[in-house]
């Protein structure tokens, strides 16, 4: 049976006592200047510990009076505190407000800011109301619509092409199940009796309204209705364009024809 009774206290040899005292003084002198005021008390306490009861601790290290002291392990509380201080947070961090106009959540800045990538340097050409505006840079333009979220559509040429992409709509969904479709463009120069009609899945036919600005006439269509779930099962959006005695008809494919936005997803 192992005897766990500690041996009786024995005085430290002078050589060991001197070595420990020298080590403590050297450690105290190595402390930063801001902590020097703690040194006298710490050294005095350490010397008393060595003189009074350190003999058994030293002997327990390797069984001899001249053996090295056992290593001191960090306490669990201090280790946990340090771990918590540097642990990564699971909480999302919102972008900070900076002087850089590009630092923001996509779709939540003003039109001029959201146009930074789709059409940088574009200038305001026309407005329909507080929601929709047209911006021009060189030979291209972009429609911007603000309805709870800022939506910038893909830039298009100032000379409209006779294809479905010219009449694609942007789509913004709300938590109530509603979807708002927005389309817009430029009236061809010299066109007469221009008209655009959109027929949506809810059966409503909505005509375009026009605005003048930047030396051009522009058109826009906006319609909000309740989505019935899987729109792929809905009838497609139909567009009829009439001007100068010519009539064209386009069918907008779901996704490719209903996600015209450039600065955020559908």
The 8 nearest C-alpha neighbors of each residue, nearest first, counted from 0:
[[1, 2, 3, 4, 5, 6, 59, 62],
 [2, 0, 3, 4, 5, 6, 59, 62],
 [1, 3, 4, 0, 5, 6, 7, 59],
 [4, 2, 1, 5, 6, 0, 59, 7],
 [3, 5, 2, 6, 7, 1, 55, 0],
 [6, 4, 3, 7, 55, 2, 8, 59],
 [5, 7, 4, 8, 55, 9, 58, 3],
 [8, 6, 9, 5, 55, 4, 54, 10],
 [9, 7, 55, 54, 6, 52, 10, 53],
 [8, 10, 54, 7, 11, 55, 52, 6],
 [11, 9, 54, 12, 8, 50, 51, 52],
 [10, 12, 54, 16, 13, 15, 9, 64],
 [13, 11, 15, 14, 16, 10, 64, 65],
 [12, 14, 16, 15, 17, 11, 18, 10],
 [13, 15, 17, 12, 16, 18, 11, 65],
 [16, 14, 18, 12, 17, 13, 65, 19],
 [15, 17, 13, 19, 18, 14, 11, 20],
 [18, 16, 20, 14, 15, 19, 13, 21],
 [17, 19, 15, 21, 16, 20, 22, 14],
 [20, 18, 22, 16, 21, 17, 15, 23],
 [19, 21, 17, 23, 22, 18, 16, 24],
 [22, 20, 18, 24, 19, 23, 17, 25],
 [21, 23, 19, 25, 20, 24, 26, 18],
 [24, 22, 26, 20, 25, 21, 27, 19],
 [23, 25, 27, 21, 26, 22, 28, 20],
 [24, 26, 22, 28, 23, 27, 21, 29],
 [27, 25, 29, 23, 24, 28, 22, 30],
 [26, 28, 24, 29, 25, 30, 38, 23],
 [27, 29, 25, 26, 30, 24, 35, 38],
 [28, 30, 26, 27, 25, 31, 24, 32],
 [31, 29, 27, 28, 34, 32, 35, 26],
 [32, 30, 33, 34, 29, 35, 28, 27],
 [33, 31, 35, 34, 30, 36, 29, 28],
 [34, 32, 31, 35, 36, 30, 37, 38],
 [33, 35, 32, 36, 31, 37, 30, 38],
 [36, 34, 32, 38, 37, 33, 30, 31],
 [37, 35, 34, 38, 39, 33, 32, 40],
 [36, 38, 35, 34, 40, 39, 41, 42],
 [37, 39, 41, 35, 40, 36, 27, 42],
 [40, 38, 42, 41, 37, 43, 36, 35],
 [39, 41, 43, 42, 38, 37, 44, 36],
 [42, 40, 38, 44, 43, 39, 45, 37],
 [41, 43, 45, 39, 44, 40, 38, 46],
 [44, 42, 40, 46, 45, 41, 39, 47],
 [45, 43, 47, 41, 42, 46, 40, 48],
 [44, 46, 42, 48, 43, 47, 41, 49],
 [45, 47, 49, 43, 48, 44, 42, 50],
 [48, 46, 50, 44, 49, 45, 51, 43],
 [49, 47, 45, 51, 46, 50, 52, 53],
 [48, 50, 53, 46, 47, 51, 52, 45],
 [49, 51, 47, 48, 46, 52, 53, 11],
 [52, 50, 48, 49, 47, 53, 54, 10],
 [51, 53, 54, 48, 49, 50, 55, 8],
 [52, 54, 49, 56, 55, 48, 57, 51],
 [53, 55, 57, 56, 52, 11, 9, 58],
 [54, 56, 58, 57, 53, 59, 8, 52],
 [57, 55, 59, 53, 58, 54, 60, 68],
 [56, 58, 54, 59, 60, 55, 68, 53],
 [57, 59, 62, 55, 63, 64, 60, 56],
 [58, 60, 56, 57, 62, 61, 55, 63],
 [61, 59, 57, 58, 69, 68, 62, 66],
 [60, 62, 63, 66, 59, 58, 67, 57],
 [61, 63, 58, 59, 60, 64, 66, 57],
 [62, 64, 58, 66, 65, 61, 57, 60],
 [63, 65, 58, 66, 57, 62, 11, 54],
 [64, 66, 63, 15, 67, 57, 58, 12],
 [67, 65, 63, 61, 64, 60, 57, 68],
 [68, 66, 69, 60, 65, 57, 61, 64],
 [67, 69, 57, 60, 70, 66, 56, 61],
 [68, 70, 60, 67, 71, 57, 56, 59],
 [71, 69, 72, 68, 67, 60, 73, 57],
 [70, 72, 69, 73, 68, 74, 60, 67],
 [73, 71, 74, 70, 75, 69, 78, 77],
 [74, 72, 75, 71, 78, 77, 76, 70],
 [75, 73, 76, 77, 78, 72, 79, 71],
 [74, 76, 78, 77, 79, 73, 80, 72],
 [77, 75, 79, 78, 74, 80, 73, 81],
 [76, 78, 80, 79, 74, 75, 81, 73],
 [79, 77, 75, 81, 76, 80, 82, 74],
 [80, 78, 82, 76, 81, 77, 75, 83],
 [81, 79, 77, 83, 78, 82, 76, 84],
 [80, 82, 84, 78, 79, 83, 77, 85],
 [83, 81, 79, 80, 84, 85, 86, 78],
 [84, 82, 86, 80, 81, 85, 79, 87],
 [83, 85, 81, 82, 86, 80, 79, 87],
 [86, 84, 83, 82, 87, 81, 80, 88],
 [85, 87, 83, 84, 82, 88, 81, 89],
 [88, 86, 85, 89, 83, 84, 90, 82],
 [89, 87, 90, 86, 91, 85, 92, 83],
 [88, 90, 91, 87, 92, 86, 85, 93],
 [89, 91, 88, 92, 87, 93, 86, 94],
 [92, 90, 89, 93, 88, 94, 87, 95],
 [91, 93, 90, 94, 95, 89, 88, 104],
 [92, 94, 95, 91, 104, 103, 96, 90],
 [95, 93, 103, 92, 96, 102, 104, 97],
 [94, 96, 97, 93, 102, 103, 92, 98],
 [97, 95, 94, 98, 102, 103, 99, 100],
 [98, 96, 99, 95, 102, 100, 94, 101],
 [97, 99, 100, 96, 102, 101, 95, 103],
 [98, 100, 97, 101, 102, 96, 103, 112],
 [101, 99, 102, 98, 112, 97, 103, 115],
 [100, 102, 99, 103, 112, 115, 113, 98],
 [101, 103, 100, 99, 94, 97, 104, 96],
 [104, 102, 101, 94, 105, 108, 107, 100],
 [103, 105, 107, 106, 102, 94, 108, 93],
 [106, 104, 107, 103, 263, 262, 108, 113],
 [105, 107, 149, 148, 108, 150, 263, 104],
 [108, 106, 105, 148, 149, 104, 109, 103],
 [107, 109, 112, 106, 113, 110, 149, 103],
 [110, 108, 112, 111, 113, 149, 107, 145],
 [109, 111, 113, 112, 114, 143, 108, 149],
 [112, 110, 114, 109, 113, 115, 121, 122],
 [111, 113, 110, 109, 114, 115, 108, 100],
 [112, 114, 110, 115, 111, 108, 109, 262],
 [115, 113, 118, 117, 111, 112, 116, 119],
 [114, 116, 119, 113, 112, 118, 117, 111],
 [115, 117, 114, 119, 118, 113, 262, 112],
 [118, 116, 114, 115, 261, 119, 153, 154],
 [117, 119, 114, 116, 121, 115, 120, 154],
 [120, 118, 115, 116, 121, 114, 117, 136],
 [119, 121, 118, 122, 136, 115, 114, 111],
 [122, 120, 136, 135, 119, 134, 118, 123],
 [123, 121, 134, 135, 124, 136, 120, 111],
 [122, 124, 134, 125, 133, 135, 121, 132],
 [123, 125, 213, 212, 134, 133, 135, 122],
 [126, 124, 212, 133, 132, 123, 211, 213],
 [125, 127, 132, 128, 131, 133, 210, 124],
 [126, 128, 131, 210, 132, 125, 129, 130],
 [129, 127, 130, 126, 131, 132, 125, 210],
 [128, 130, 131, 127, 126, 145, 132, 144],
 [129, 131, 145, 144, 128, 146, 132, 127],
 [132, 130, 144, 127, 143, 128, 126, 129],
 [131, 133, 126, 143, 125, 142, 127, 144],
 [132, 134, 142, 125, 124, 141, 123, 126],
 [135, 133, 123, 122, 124, 141, 140, 121],
 [136, 134, 140, 121, 122, 139, 124, 123],
 [135, 137, 121, 139, 140, 138, 122, 120],
 [138, 136, 139, 135, 140, 121, 157, 156],
 [137, 139, 157, 156, 136, 140, 135, 158],
 [140, 138, 156, 157, 155, 136, 137, 135],
 [139, 141, 135, 154, 134, 155, 136, 156],
 [142, 140, 154, 134, 152, 133, 153, 155],
 [141, 143, 133, 152, 151, 132, 134, 144],
 [144, 142, 151, 132, 150, 131, 110, 133],
 [143, 145, 131, 150, 130, 149, 151, 146],
 [146, 144, 149, 130, 148, 147, 150, 131],
 [147, 145, 148, 130, 144, 149, 150, 171],
 [146, 148, 145, 149, 107, 106, 171, 173],
 [147, 149, 146, 106, 145, 107, 150, 171],
 [150, 148, 145, 106, 107, 144, 146, 151],
 [149, 151, 144, 143, 260, 106, 145, 148],
 [152, 150, 143, 260, 261, 262, 142, 144],
 [151, 153, 260, 261, 259, 142, 141, 154],
 [152, 154, 261, 260, 259, 141, 155, 151],
 [155, 153, 141, 140, 139, 152, 118, 117],
 [154, 156, 139, 140, 141, 153, 157, 165],
 [157, 155, 139, 158, 138, 159, 140, 154],
 [156, 158, 139, 138, 159, 140, 155, 185],
 [157, 159, 156, 160, 187, 185, 138, 155],
 [160, 158, 157, 156, 161, 165, 187, 185],
 [161, 159, 162, 165, 158, 156, 164, 163],
 [160, 162, 159, 163, 165, 247, 164, 166],
 [163, 161, 164, 160, 165, 249, 166, 159],
 [162, 164, 165, 166, 249, 251, 167, 250],
 [165, 163, 167, 166, 162, 256, 251, 255],
 [164, 166, 163, 162, 167, 160, 159, 161],
 [165, 167, 164, 163, 182, 168, 183, 238],
 [168, 166, 256, 164, 257, 259, 165, 182],
 [169, 167, 182, 257, 181, 259, 180, 258],
 [168, 170, 259, 258, 260, 181, 180, 257],
 [171, 169, 180, 179, 258, 265, 257, 168],
 [170, 172, 179, 178, 265, 173, 180, 169],
 [173, 171, 178, 177, 179, 170, 176, 174],
 [174, 172, 175, 177, 176, 178, 171, 179],
 [173, 175, 176, 172, 177, 178, 171, 225],
 [176, 174, 173, 177, 225, 172, 178, 226],
 [177, 175, 174, 173, 225, 226, 178, 172],
 [178, 176, 225, 173, 224, 226, 175, 172],
 [177, 179, 172, 171, 223, 224, 226, 225],
 [180, 178, 223, 171, 170, 222, 172, 181],
 [179, 181, 170, 222, 169, 168, 221, 223],
 [182, 180, 221, 168, 169, 220, 179, 222],
 [183, 181, 168, 220, 219, 167, 166, 169],
 [184, 182, 219, 218, 220, 142, 181, 166],
 [183, 185, 218, 217, 219, 186, 182, 165],
 [184, 186, 217, 218, 216, 187, 157, 159],
 [185, 187, 216, 217, 188, 218, 184, 190],
 [188, 186, 190, 185, 189, 159, 158, 216],
 [187, 189, 190, 186, 215, 216, 158, 185],
 [190, 188, 187, 191, 186, 243, 242, 193],
 [191, 189, 187, 188, 243, 242, 193, 192],
 [190, 192, 243, 193, 242, 189, 244, 187],
 [193, 191, 242, 243, 194, 190, 241, 244],
 [194, 192, 242, 191, 241, 190, 243, 195],
 [193, 195, 241, 240, 242, 192, 207, 196],
 [194, 196, 240, 207, 239, 206, 241, 197],
 [195, 197, 206, 239, 205, 238, 207, 204],
 [198, 196, 238, 205, 204, 237, 199, 206],
 [197, 199, 204, 237, 203, 236, 202, 205],
 [198, 200, 236, 201, 202, 203, 197, 204],
 [201, 199, 202, 234, 233, 236, 235, 198],
 [202, 200, 199, 203, 224, 225, 198, 226],
 [201, 203, 200, 199, 198, 204, 234, 236],
 [204, 202, 199, 198, 201, 205, 200, 197],
 [205, 203, 198, 197, 199, 196, 202, 206],
 [204, 206, 197, 196, 203, 198, 207, 220],
 [207, 205, 196, 195, 197, 208, 220, 204],
 [208, 206, 220, 219, 195, 218, 196, 209],
 [207, 209, 219, 218, 220, 206, 210, 217],
 [210, 208, 218, 217, 219, 207, 216, 211],
 [211, 209, 217, 216, 127, 218, 212, 125],
 [210, 212, 216, 215, 217, 125, 209, 213],
 [213, 211, 125, 124, 214, 215, 216, 210],
 [212, 214, 124, 215, 125, 211, 123, 216],
 [213, 215, 212, 216, 211, 124, 125, 217],
 [216, 214, 213, 212, 211, 217, 185, 186],
 [215, 217, 211, 186, 210, 185, 212, 209],
 [216, 218, 185, 210, 209, 186, 184, 211],
 [219, 217, 209, 183, 184, 208, 207, 185],
 [218, 220, 183, 207, 208, 182, 209, 184],
 [219, 221, 207, 182, 181, 183, 208, 206],
 [222, 220, 181, 180, 182, 219, 223, 179],
 [221, 223, 180, 179, 224, 181, 220, 205],
 [224, 222, 179, 178, 180, 177, 221, 225],
 [223, 225, 177, 178, 226, 222, 179, 201],
 [226, 224, 177, 176, 178, 227, 223, 201],
 [225, 227, 177, 228, 176, 178, 224, 230],
 [226, 228, 225, 229, 230, 233, 176, 177],
 [229, 227, 226, 230, 176, 232, 231, 225],
 [228, 230, 231, 232, 227, 233, 226, 253],
 [231, 229, 233, 232, 228, 227, 226, 253],
 [230, 232, 229, 233, 253, 234, 235, 228],
 [231, 233, 230, 229, 234, 228, 235, 227],
 [234, 232, 230, 231, 200, 235, 229, 227],
 [233, 235, 200, 232, 236, 231, 230, 199],
 [236, 234, 251, 237, 233, 200, 252, 250],
 [235, 237, 199, 251, 198, 250, 200, 238],
 [236, 238, 250, 198, 197, 249, 235, 251],
 [239, 237, 197, 249, 196, 248, 250, 198],
 [238, 240, 248, 196, 195, 247, 249, 197],
 [241, 239, 195, 247, 246, 194, 248, 238],
 [242, 240, 246, 194, 245, 193, 195, 247],
 [241, 243, 193, 192, 245, 244, 191, 190],
 [244, 242, 191, 245, 190, 192, 193, 241],
 [243, 245, 242, 246, 241, 192, 191, 193],
 [246, 244, 242, 243, 241, 247, 240, 193],
 [245, 247, 241, 240, 242, 244, 248, 239],
 [248, 246, 240, 239, 241, 245, 249, 161],
 [247, 249, 239, 238, 240, 246, 250, 237],
 [250, 248, 238, 163, 237, 251, 239, 247],
 [249, 251, 237, 236, 238, 252, 235, 163],
 [252, 250, 256, 236, 235, 237, 253, 163],
 [251, 253, 256, 255, 254, 250, 235, 257],
 [252, 254, 256, 257, 255, 251, 231, 235],
 [255, 253, 257, 256, 258, 252, 265, 251],
 [254, 256, 253, 257, 252, 258, 251, 259],
 [257, 255, 167, 251, 252, 254, 253, 258],
 [256, 258, 168, 254, 169, 253, 255, 167],
 [259, 257, 169, 254, 260, 265, 256, 170],
 [258, 260, 169, 152, 168, 167, 153, 257],
 [261, 259, 152, 169, 151, 258, 153, 262],
 [260, 262, 153, 152, 151, 263, 117, 259],
 [263, 261, 151, 260, 105, 106, 150, 113],
 [264, 262, 261, 105, 106, 260, 265, 150],
 [265, 263, 260, 262, 258, 261, 170, 171],
 [264, 258, 170, 171, 263, 260, 169, 172]]
